[in-house]
Amino acid sequence: MIKQLIIGFIQGFNTSWWIEITTVKPRCVYYFGPFKTSAEAKAAYPGYVEDLNNEGAEGVVVVIKRSNPKELTIYDE
């Protein structure tokens, strides 16, 4: 159990930073990345939000986190 926790902790440090943007309209989750640091992701996210706003997206929520997304766009039809 402790070994698994330690392995998970170490793997977390090896995971890249991603920007997760969720929109209400359309109902989507977008992932942008990978980034080496959270600072790089924080510097980049306003451009992605601007693009989504220009496309008419509403209810935009941004989360910057370590992740390894399997899909870059998840949408609810």
C-alpha angles and dihedrals in degrees: 000000000000091000090055091050092051092048090049091049093051092046089053090062090052093052118100126239117255137185113232113196119186122192130193094206108061096021098235144135116212127191122203123185159354102236127177094222138022088239090061090050092048090052092050104044099078090065092053092047090050091052092050092047090050088054090054100257116163133199096027117189122181126203124177113203147142106270147142105215118199092204127033096207125033116182135180110224 
